[in-house]
């Protein structure tokens, strides 16, 4: 096996975010310091719910998707279709390459479709339920829908790991290609918003509820006034392949994946700990065979919760000290759930190429317990070469991915 065959690179990126469809739009909006968070009138009808903000994808015309595919898709699959199409297009594929693999998942299947389905079932209205609804509520609905729509006949994996789903799928795709099990893979996550999401985090006292009258300030990682998550939606997809394959195709390379680490938090099912986060990042460094000193940027998971941001800050300081720039992009787009790891990675790759990096939006007064980490606001002209991207999930799944600017 040649060295180039054993190096895994990213040659395609696709995005649907709360700004709309497209990677450039995502990064342009982040660099312009735009918040996508809005007041959600629908949430006011839910008794005792004090979080009234969300961040959702604007209306997109998906009529270009053939109807016989579209009718079995909920919003999360529509988002995924758009992101996959963009990733394939900018990877230089006019048609789907034979044997292409897919790693994609969501937190849960379409909540709205399930609610509609169960209401009809409860009312004994089975004769009104269309067969296509079944393909919107399976645990692996995005995988099944995308495989059909793009004729993806390689191995398919519908991995779901809550908020770590997107990054988990990218990491597993990387490991599978590096091991020689696969040649190329589309990897990422997708999710669609439903008020139940906000309700779930509110039950756990983890939904942002102090900025309903100023929603663009509601998601504020590491800030002393942060008060919880703003639930969001979208899809992020990257195309991975060996460097050997990419060079043969003369493909544009967004970055090279050096290593991946994952572990399970056992101290709490709902809160990551400094110790487990540190172990996860150490695992990624070991897999990449790089030292902590070689990392010059940390893209944190940091969801704007009181406890989570502090634990991650402490872990980052433990591993990298206080001299490495750190940001979170959830101040801009909220928490896009299963899509978050992939969308945030994609924007970091784009910003790395532009050599302009956004800090954390709404970071006005750094929490003193998170101040050991090197934060910034606004946009900096920074040339970063190697960064680590973190994603942590409810239920205890942690992931860290190390990416380097491509060089021969």
C-alpha positions as CSV (number, residue, x, y, z in Angstrom):
1,X,0.0,0.0,0.0
2,X,1.4,3.4,-1.0
3,X,1.7,6.2,1.5
4,X,-0.8,8.2,-0.6
5,X,-3.3,5.4,-0.5
6,X,-3.1,5.4,3.3
7,X,-3.7,9.1,3.6
8,X,-7.3,10.2,3.7
9,X,-8.5,13.5,2.3
10,X,-11.7,15.5,2.0
11,X,-12.5,16.4,-1.6
12,X,-16.2,17.4,-1.4
13,X,-18.3,19.4,1.0
14,X,-22.1,20.0,1.0
15,X,-24.2,22.1,3.4
16,X,-27.8,23.0,4.3
17,X,-27.7,25.3,7.3
18,X,-30.1,27.8,8.9
19,X,-28.7,30.3,6.4
20,X,-29.8,28.2,3.5
21,X,-28.2,25.8,1.0
22,X,-24.5,25.9,0.2
23,X,-21.1,25.9,1.8
24,X,-20.1,29.3,0.7
25,X,-23.3,30.8,2.1
26,X,-22.6,29.1,5.4
27,X,-19.1,30.4,5.7
28,X,-19.9,33.9,4.3
29,X,-22.7,34.3,6.9
30,X,-20.5,33.1,9.8
31,X,-17.7,35.4,8.8
32,X,-20.2,38.2,8.5
33,X,-21.1,37.5,12.2
34,X,-24.7,36.8,11.4
35,X,-26.9,34.9,13.9
36,X,-29.6,32.6,12.4
37,X,-31.5,32.4,15.6
38,X,-35.1,33.7,15.7
39,X,-38.1,34.0,18.0
40,X,-40.4,31.0,17.4
41,X,-44.1,31.9,17.8
42,X,-45.1,28.2,17.7
43,X,-43.3,27.6,21.0
44,X,-45.5,30.1,22.8
45,X,-48.4,27.6,22.6
46,X,-46.6,25.0,24.8
47,X,-47.5,25.4,28.4
48,X,-44.6,26.0,30.8
49,X,-42.1,26.2,28.0
50,X,-39.8,29.2,28.7
51,X,-37.5,28.8,25.7
52,X,-39.0,30.5,22.7
53,X,-36.2,30.5,20.2
54,X,-34.9,28.2,17.5
55,X,-32.8,28.3,14.3
56,X,-34.4,26.7,11.2
57,X,-33.5,26.3,7.6
58,X,-35.3,29.0,5.4
59,X,-37.7,27.7,2.7
60,X,-35.9,25.9,-0.1
61,X,-37.4,24.7,-3.3
62,X,-36.7,21.0,-3.5
63,X,-38.9,20.4,-6.5
64,X,-35.8,19.6,-8.5
65,X,-35.6,16.3,-6.6
66,X,-37.5,13.6,-8.7
67,X,-41.0,13.2,-7.1
68,X,-40.7,9.4,-6.8
69,X,-37.8,9.9,-4.5
70,X,-39.1,13.1,-2.8
71,X,-42.4,11.6,-1.7
72,X,-40.6,9.2,0.8
73,X,-38.5,12.0,2.3
74,X,-39.1,14.1,5.3
75,X,-37.2,17.4,5.7
76,X,-34.1,15.8,7.0
77,X,-33.7,13.7,3.9
78,X,-34.4,16.7,1.6
79,X,-31.6,18.5,3.4
80,X,-29.3,15.6,3.0
81,X,-30.1,15.3,-0.7
82,X,-29.1,18.9,-1.3
83,X,-25.9,18.5,0.8
84,X,-24.9,15.3,-1.0
85,X,-25.5,16.8,-4.4
86,X,-23.3,19.7,-3.6
87,X,-20.5,17.5,-2.1
88,X,-20.5,15.3,-5.3
89,X,-20.6,18.3,-7.6
90,X,-17.6,20.1,-6.0
91,X,-15.7,16.8,-5.6
92,X,-15.9,16.7,-9.4
93,X,-18.3,13.8,-9.9
94,X,-20.9,14.3,-12.7
95,X,-22.5,11.0,-11.7
96,X,-22.2,8.8,-8.6
97,X,-19.1,6.7,-8.7
98,X,-19.7,2.9,-8.5
99,X,-19.4,1.4,-5.0
100,X,-19.6,4.8,-3.2
101,X,-20.3,4.2,0.5
102,X,-22.6,6.4,2.7
103,X,-22.3,7.0,6.4
104,X,-25.3,9.2,7.5
105,X,-27.6,9.5,10.5
106,X,-29.9,11.7,12.5
107,X,-30.7,12.0,16.2
108,X,-34.2,10.4,15.7
109,X,-36.4,10.0,12.7
110,X,-38.8,12.7,11.6
111,X,-40.7,13.7,14.8
112,X,-43.5,15.4,12.8
113,X,-44.0,12.4,10.6
114,X,-44.2,10.2,13.7
115,X,-46.7,12.4,15.4
116,X,-48.9,12.5,12.3
117,X,-48.6,8.7,11.9
118,X,-49.4,7.9,15.6
119,X,-52.4,10.3,15.5
120,X,-53.9,8.4,12.6
121,X,-53.1,5.1,14.1
122,X,-54.7,6.1,17.4
123,X,-57.8,7.1,15.5
124,X,-57.9,3.8,13.6
125,X,-57.2,5.6,10.3
126,X,-54.7,3.2,8.8
127,X,-56.3,3.4,5.4
128,X,-55.3,7.0,5.1
129,X,-51.6,6.3,5.8
130,X,-49.4,6.2,2.7
131,X,-46.7,3.6,2.3
132,X,-44.1,6.4,1.7
133,X,-44.6,7.5,5.3
134,X,-42.9,4.3,6.5
135,X,-39.7,5.4,4.8
136,X,-39.7,8.7,6.7
137,X,-39.8,7.2,10.2
138,X,-37.3,4.4,10.0
139,X,-34.2,4.9,12.2
140,X,-32.1,4.9,9.0
141,X,-34.5,6.9,6.8
142,X,-31.8,9.3,5.5
143,X,-29.5,6.4,4.6
144,X,-32.3,4.5,2.8
145,X,-33.6,7.6,0.9
146,X,-30.2,8.8,-0.2
147,X,-29.1,5.4,-1.3
148,X,-32.1,5.2,-3.6
149,X,-31.9,8.8,-4.9
150,X,-28.2,8.7,-5.7
151,X,-27.8,5.0,-6.6
152,X,-25.3,4.5,-3.8
153,X,-24.6,0.8,-4.1
154,X,-21.6,0.5,-1.8
155,X,-21.8,-0.3,1.9
156,X,-24.3,1.9,3.8
157,X,-24.2,2.8,7.5
158,X,-27.0,4.6,9.3
159,X,-25.0,5.5,12.4
160,X,-26.9,7.6,15.0
161,X,-25.1,9.0,18.0
162,X,-27.3,12.0,18.9
163,X,-25.3,15.3,18.7
164,X,-22.1,13.4,17.8
165,X,-23.7,11.7,14.8
166,X,-22.1,13.9,12.0
167,X,-18.6,13.7,13.3
168,X,-18.9,10.0,14.3
169,X,-19.9,9.2,10.7
170,X,-16.9,11.1,9.3
171,X,-14.5,9.4,11.8
172,X,-15.8,6.0,11.0
173,X,-15.7,6.6,7.2
174,X,-12.1,7.8,7.7
175,X,-11.2,4.6,9.6
176,X,-12.9,2.3,7.0
177,X,-11.1,3.9,4.1
178,X,-7.8,3.9,5.9
179,X,-8.2,0.2,6.7
180,X,-8.9,-0.6,3.0
181,X,-12.5,-1.7,3.5
182,X,-13.8,1.2,1.4
183,X,-12.5,3.4,-1.4
184,X,-14.7,6.5,-1.1
185,X,-17.4,7.5,1.2
186,X,-20.0,10.3,1.8
187,X,-20.2,11.0,5.5
188,X,-22.1,13.3,7.8
189,X,-25.4,14.0,9.6
190,X,-28.8,15.6,9.0
191,X,-31.6,16.7,11.3
192,X,-34.9,18.6,11.1
193,X,-36.3,20.8,13.8
194,X,-39.4,20.1,15.8
195,X,-40.7,22.0,18.9
196,X,-40.3,18.7,20.8
197,X,-36.5,19.2,20.6
198,X,-36.7,22.4,22.5
199,X,-39.1,20.8,24.9
200,X,-36.7,17.9,25.6
201,X,-33.8,20.3,26.5
202,X,-36.2,22.5,28.5
203,X,-37.1,19.4,30.6
204,X,-33.4,19.0,31.4
205,X,-33.0,22.7,32.1
206,X,-30.7,23.0,29.2
207,X,-32.7,25.2,26.7
208,X,-31.8,28.9,26.3
209,X,-34.6,30.9,28.0
210,X,-33.2,34.3,28.9
211,X,-33.0,36.0,25.5
212,X,-36.5,35.4,24.0
213,X,-36.7,39.1,23.4
214,X,-33.3,39.3,21.8
215,X,-33.0,35.9,20.0
216,X,-29.8,36.6,18.1
217,X,-28.1,36.7,21.5
218,X,-29.6,33.5,22.8
219,X,-26.8,31.1,21.8
220,X,-23.6,32.3,23.5
221,X,-21.0,29.6,24.2
222,X,-18.5,30.3,27.0
223,X,-20.2,33.5,27.9
224,X,-21.0,34.2,31.6
225,X,-24.7,34.8,30.7
226,X,-25.2,31.7,28.6
227,X,-28.3,29.8,29.6
228,X,-28.6,26.8,27.3
229,X,-29.0,25.3,23.9
230,X,-30.8,26.8,20.9
231,X,-32.1,23.9,18.9
232,X,-31.5,24.0,15.1
233,X,-31.5,21.9,12.0
234,X,-29.6,21.3,8.8
235,X,-27.3,18.8,7.0
236,X,-23.6,18.5,6.5
237,X,-21.8,16.0,4.2
238,X,-18.2,15.5,3.3
239,X,-16.7,13.2,0.6
240,X,-13.7,11.2,1.8
241,X,-11.2,9.3,-0.3
242,X,-7.6,8.2,-0.3
243,X,-5.0,10.8,-1.4
244,X,-4.0,8.4,-4.2
245,X,-7.5,8.5,-5.6
246,X,-7.8,12.3,-5.2
247,X,-4.5,13.0,-7.0
248,X,-5.4,10.7,-9.9
249,X,-8.6,12.7,-10.3
250,X,-6.8,16.0,-9.8
251,X,-9.5,16.8,-7.2
252,X,-9.5,19.9,-5.0
253,X,-8.5,18.9,-1.5
254,X,-10.2,20.7,1.4
255,X,-8.0,19.1,4.1
256,X,-6.5,15.8,5.3
257,X,-7.8,13.8,8.2
258,X,-5.0,12.8,10.4
259,X,-6.8,11.0,13.2
260,X,-10.0,10.2,15.0
261,X,-10.8,9.4,18.6
262,X,-14.1,8.4,20.3
263,X,-15.0,7.2,23.8
264,X,-18.0,6.8,26.1
265,X,-18.8,9.0,29.1
266,X,-19.8,6.9,32.0
267,X,-20.0,9.5,34.8
268,X,-23.2,11.0,33.5
269,X,-25.7,10.2,30.8
270,X,-26.4,13.9,30.2
271,X,-23.1,15.8,30.9
272,X,-19.7,15.2,29.5
273,X,-16.8,15.4,32.0
274,X,-13.4,17.0,31.7
275,X,-11.8,13.6,32.2
276,X,-13.6,11.8,29.4
277,X,-13.3,14.8,27.0
278,X,-9.5,14.8,27.6
279,X,-9.3,11.1,27.0
280,X,-11.2,11.5,23.7
281,X,-8.9,14.2,22.4
282,X,-5.8,12.2,23.6
283,X,-7.2,9.2,21.7
284,X,-7.4,11.3,18.5
285,X,-3.9,12.7,19.0
286,X,-2.6,9.1,19.4
287,X,-4.5,7.9,16.3
288,X,-3.1,10.8,14.3
289,X,0.4,10.3,15.7
290,X,0.8,14.0,16.4
291,X,1.6,15.9,19.6
292,X,-0.6,18.4,21.3
293,X,1.9,21.1,20.3
294,X,1.1,20.5,16.7
295,X,-2.5,21.5,17.1
296,X,-3.0,25.2,16.5
297,X,-6.8,25.6,16.8
298,X,-9.7,23.9,18.6
299,X,-13.2,24.0,17.2
300,X,-15.2,23.2,20.3
301,X,-18.5,21.4,20.7
302,X,-19.5,24.1,23.2
303,X,-23.3,24.2,23.1
304,X,-23.9,27.2,25.4
305,X,-24.9,25.1,28.4
306,X,-23.6,26.1,31.8
307,X,-21.8,22.9,32.7
308,X,-20.8,21.6,29.3
309,X,-18.8,24.6,28.2
310,X,-16.8,24.6,31.4
311,X,-15.9,20.9,31.2
312,X,-14.7,21.2,27.6
313,X,-12.7,24.4,28.5
314,X,-11.0,22.6,31.3
315,X,-10.2,19.6,29.1
316,X,-8.8,21.8,26.3
317,X,-6.6,23.5,28.8
318,X,-5.4,20.2,30.2
319,X,-4.4,18.9,26.8
320,X,-3.3,22.0,24.9
321,X,-2.6,24.6,27.6
322,X,-3.9,28.2,27.3
323,X,-2.2,29.2,24.1
324,X,-4.3,27.6,21.4
325,X,-7.2,29.6,19.8
326,X,-10.6,28.1,20.5
327,X,-14.0,28.8,19.1
328,X,-17.6,27.5,18.9
329,X,-19.8,28.1,15.9
330,X,-23.1,27.4,17.8
331,X,-23.4,31.1,18.7
332,X,-24.0,31.6,14.9
333,X,-26.3,28.7,14.0
334,X,-27.4,27.2,17.2
335,X,-27.1,23.4,17.8
336,X,-27.9,21.6,14.5
337,X,-28.0,18.3,16.4
338,X,-26.9,15.4,14.2
339,X,-25.6,17.8,11.6
340,X,-23.5,19.9,14.0
341,X,-20.2,18.1,13.8
342,X,-20.2,17.9,10.0
343,X,-21.5,21.5,9.4
344,X,-19.0,23.0,11.8
345,X,-16.2,20.9,10.3
346,X,-17.1,22.1,6.8
347,X,-17.1,25.7,7.8
348,X,-13.8,25.3,9.6
349,X,-12.3,23.8,6.4
350,X,-13.6,26.6,4.3
351,X,-12.3,29.3,6.8
352,X,-8.9,27.5,6.9
353,X,-8.7,27.8,3.2
354,X,-9.7,31.5,3.3
355,X,-7.3,32.1,6.2
356,X,-10.1,34.0,8.0
357,X,-11.5,32.4,11.1
358,X,-14.5,33.5,13.1
359,X,-14.4,33.6,16.9
360,X,-17.4,32.7,19.1
361,X,-20.5,34.9,18.5
362,X,-22.1,36.6,21.5
363,X,-19.0,36.0,23.6
364,X,-19.2,39.3,25.5
365,X,-17.9,38.3,29.0
366,X,-16.0,35.1,29.2
367,X,-17.1,32.8,32.1
368,X,-14.2,32.9,34.5
369,X,-14.3,29.1,34.7
370,X,-13.7,28.9,30.9
371,X,-11.2,31.7,30.8
372,X,-8.1,29.4,30.8
373,X,-8.8,28.8,27.1
374,X,-7.7,31.3,24.5
375,X,-11.0,32.8,23.1
376,X,-11.8,35.5,20.7
377,X,-14.7,37.4,19.2
378,X,-15.1,38.8,15.6
379,X,-13.0,37.6,12.7
380,X,-9.2,37.1,12.7
381,X,-6.8,36.7,9.8
382,X,-5.3,33.4,10.8
383,X,-3.4,30.8,8.9
384,X,-4.1,27.5,10.8
385,X,-2.5,24.3,9.7
386,X,-3.9,21.7,12.0
387,X,-7.1,21.8,14.1
388,X,-9.1,19.5,16.2
389,X,-12.9,19.4,16.0
390,X,-15.0,18.1,19.0
391,X,-18.5,16.7,19.2
392,X,-20.1,15.3,22.3
393,X,-23.6,13.8,22.7
394,X,-26.4,13.2,25.1
395,X,-26.0,9.6,26.2
396,X,-22.3,9.8,26.5
397,X,-20.7,9.5,23.0
398,X,-17.6,11.7,22.5
399,X,-15.8,12.3,19.2
400,X,-12.7,14.3,18.2
401,X,-11.3,14.6,14.7
402,X,-7.9,16.1,13.7
403,X,-7.6,17.8,10.3
404,X,-4.6,19.3,8.6
405,X,-4.2,21.7,5.8
406,X,-3.2,19.6,2.8
407,X,0.4,19.5,1.8
408,X,2.2,17.0,-0.4
